[in-house]
Amino acid sequence: MNAVLRYENLSAFYGASQILHGLSFEVPAASVVCLLGLNGMGKTTTLRATMGLVDRTEGRITLNGRELAGPTFRRAQMGVTLVPEDRKVFANLTVEENLEVARRPTGSGRDFSIAEAVEIFPRLGERMGQKAGTMSGGEQQMLVVARAMLANPAYMMLDEPTEGLSPSYVGAIAQSIEEARKRGIGVILVEQSIPLALSVGDAFHVVENGQITRSFARDEALADREGLERMLTVE
Ligand SMILES: Nc1ncnc2c1ncn2[C@@H]1O[C@H](COP(=O)(O)OP(=O)(O)OP(=O)(O)O)[C@@H](O)[C@H]1O
């Protein structure tokens, strides 16, 4: 069976409020699936539900046929990792220490090394001895993405990784996604930047009010870029 992360009719709740209403989609290994949509539509909740960080879910999420369930650490052990929007680094550790503690070698021969992470994010190489908490927001974002890659997950979820980043950093994020793909990692990208999404995405789902209302394969999205942009603009 080919590796796949599959969402089947996923609903999610915070207390009594139902946020997701039956999402179904899948993320094959080595593919990049983009969740697009206006603010508050349920994209972040989809990622949080994957990690077991919502109050309650219905439906199923499976990883290679095995149900993804239980507490967050167990899901991480099964191979999914989330880079949330809030850019948490260990502020009092240096960049190098942050990278070192994130390493989870799998011995598969495809593991990311710190040297490779630094090749993608040269800025981190220049700052190895600096306390991570003293770096700029953009630099901290590079660090959290590098840390996620060093954990060698099967699936990596990135929640608006380019928000507030300068264009040079956006390029580094795109490169890190490509590197992840080369190693067979599947990526879910929540992104407001259509150019970035179109540059890396294989499939695109528009999330509206907790449901997937439109889906596009890569060539459809490229052919109707303006339609996609219109759909994601507040009137
Ligand atoms: N902890 C929570 N408790 C209750 N409601 C929540 C909680 N977190 C999010 N929500 C609600 O869930 C809905 C979906 O939010 P979500 O963060 O998933 O949207 P999003 O599409 O990721 O948008 P954004 O880009 O703003 O993060 C919103 O109406 C939000 O108010």
The ligand as an SDF file (V2000), in Angstrom:
LIG
                    3D

 31 33  0  0  0  0  0  0  0  0999 V2000
   -9.9380   27.1180   21.0500 N   0  0  0  0  0  0  0  0  0  0  0  0
  -11.0420   27.4700   20.4120 C   0  0  0  0  0  0  0  0  0  0  0  0
  -12.2450   27.4810   21.0170 N   0  0  0  0  0  0  0  0  0  0  0  0
  -13.3840   27.7960   20.3570 C   0  0  0  0  0  0  0  0  0  0  0  0
  -13.4260   28.1660   19.0520 N   0  0  0  0  0  0  0  0  0  0  0  0
  -12.2660   28.1810   18.3870 C   0  0  0  0  0  0  0  0  0  0  0  0
  -11.0050   27.8530   19.0210 C   0  0  0  0  0  0  0  0  0  0  0  0
  -10.0320   27.9770   18.0870 N   0  0  0  0  0  0  0  0  0  0  0  0
  -10.6420   28.3630   16.9440 C   0  0  0  0  0  0  0  0  0  0  0  0
  -11.9670   28.4980   17.1130 N   0  0  0  0  0  0  0  0  0  0  0  0
  -12.9500   28.8970   16.0880 C   0  0  0  0  0  0  0  0  0  0  0  0
  -12.8870   27.9690   15.0360 O   0  0  0  0  0  0  0  0  0  0  0  0
  -13.1130   28.6120   13.7780 C   0  0  0  0  0  0  0  0  0  0  0  0
  -12.0470   28.1860   12.8030 C   0  0  0  0  0  0  0  0  0  0  0  0
  -10.7880   28.6780   13.2310 O   0  0  0  0  0  0  0  0  0  0  0  0
   -9.4130   28.2870   12.5350 P   0  0  0  0  0  0  0  0  0  0  0  0
   -8.3230   28.8750   13.3610 O   0  0  0  0  0  0  0  0  0  0  0  0
   -9.3890   26.8320   12.2810 O   0  0  0  0  0  0  0  0  0  0  0  0
   -9.5200   29.0450   11.1590 O   0  0  0  0  0  0  0  0  0  0  0  0
   -8.4480   29.2390   10.0160 P   0  0  0  0  0  0  0  0  0  0  0  0
   -9.1430   28.8900    8.7630 O   0  0  0  0  0  0  0  0  0  0  0  0
   -7.1960   28.5300   10.3270 O   0  0  0  0  0  0  0  0  0  0  0  0
   -8.2050   30.7700   10.0470 O   0  0  0  0  0  0  0  0  0  0  0  0
   -6.9330   31.6000   10.5610 P   0  0  0  0  0  0  0  0  0  0  0  0
   -6.2030   31.8990    9.3340 O   0  0  0  0  0  0  0  0  0  0  0  0
   -7.6080   32.8000   11.1670 O   0  0  0  0  0  0  0  0  0  0  0  0
   -6.1920   30.7620   11.5630 O   0  0  0  0  0  0  0  0  0  0  0  0
  -13.1740   30.0960   14.0690 C   0  0  0  0  0  0  0  0  0  0  0  0
  -14.5140   30.4850   14.0660 O   0  0  0  0  0  0  0  0  0  0  0  0
  -12.5730   30.2230   15.4460 C   0  0  0  0  0  0  0  0  0  0  0  0
  -13.1460   31.2840   16.1500 O   0  0  0  0  0  0  0  0  0  0  0  0
  1  2  1  0
  2  3  1  0
  2  7  2  0
  3  4  2  0
  4  5  1  0
  5  6  2  0
  6  7  1  0
  6 10  1  0
  7  8  1  0
  8  9  2  0
  9 10  1  0
 10 11  1  0
 11 12  1  0
 11 30  1  0
 12 13  1  0
 13 14  1  0
 13 28  1  0
 14 15  1  0
 15 16  1  0
 16 17  2  0
 16 18  1  0
 16 19  1  0
 19 20  1  0
 20 21  2  0
 20 22  1  0
 20 23  1  0
 23 24  1  0
 24 25  2  0
 24 26  1  0
 24 27  1  0
 28 29  1  0
 28 30  1  0
 30 31  1  0
M  END
$$$$
